């Protein structure tokens, strides 16, 4: 025989049923305006934080890259000087070793070697001049990139100004749609980050244009000059041997070549010392505080990105 439940148990069951029914109805009706607005504001705030972190990382990365580039250029320049000095030393050694009595065939070979060395010098000098004076097409392309970057910066500035004047975007206000203060502030922060990033892009493109007009980086200029120096050393050596064979002054030429050899040895030692100093400077920059700061800024960008993904996913579910 069935008996009715206790009054308290029946009431508890009824309350649980009413609560579940209310939750089901809320899910069917969708999120309230307050919840949706709060999640939208969170996403806007996350975007602003990400833009700020990216701008900080770009600024720090640019400074770090500039210091690293300068140190690396110094190493490359010293390496080019060392290469030139070593080439002069090798040339002096070869000239001294090959200094012998003259014959018709020796004289002809010396003349051919000199002509070839002179031709290589002309080619190296032409390449250096071309590097120092870039073509108008290359300059026009760099100037076009600079103009595009400036246009982007101007657009970012215009967006920021419109938000500051409350005439567009999240900061605009009208009777049916009052302005949301949190969303407006988040939009302004994002616009500030966009302006900073656009200005950094303009500076970077301007630097590339200036570098092109100066004839390339210091390392490129040093390499081109090193090629010319090596070619000049070869011409000098070939000319000395040709003159010695033509005049028959072997003893005098040997003394001159020995003096050139001692000078070249001293230049190699000095170039090696300069290269050691440049490499030490590069190591100091690579292992310095800027590298740690750049890594910290990168981690902040990653964290801001993850927060934005999480809040955006929650907003997508509500929508």
C-alpha angles and dihedrals in degrees: 000000000000120000128197117257124250115281092240093053093048091050093049091051091048091050092050091049091050091049093049090047091052092050091049091050091049092052091048091049092051129228120327121249092252093055093046092047092048092052091046090052090049091053092048090049091049091052091051092049091049092050091050092049091048091050091050091049092048092051094047093043091052093053092045092047092049093053091045092048092051092050092046091048089053090052091048091049092050090047090053090051090050091049091051093048091048091050091052090049092049090047092051091048092049093047092050093046094049095046105117139136117305131249135167092265091046091052092049092048091049091051091050091048091051093049091050092048091050091051092051090050091054091051092049092049091049091051090050092051091049090051092050093048110044121200122267090242092059092047091048091052092050091047090051091053089049091051091051091050091050091050090053091050091050091051091050090050091049091052090050092049092049091054092047090052091045093233101123146015123016092342096057115109132198134161096261093041113038116198118267106225096203094048091047093052091047091050091050091051091050090049091051090053091048091052092050092048092048092049090050089052090052091051092049094050091045089054091052091049092049091048091052093050090049090057101260135302122324089254092054092047091048091051093050091047090047090056090052091047092052091049091050090051090052091049091049092050094046091047091050093052092046091050091048093051092045096050099032091228094138096151094050091045091050090054090049092049091049089054090050089049093054091048092050091050090054091049091052092052092049092047091051091053092049091050091052091054092049092050090050090053091050091051090050092053094044093051096037134110094270090069091054092047091051091052090050091050090049091053090052090053090051093049092049090049092053092049090051092050091051096048092042090052091052091049091049090055091053092048 
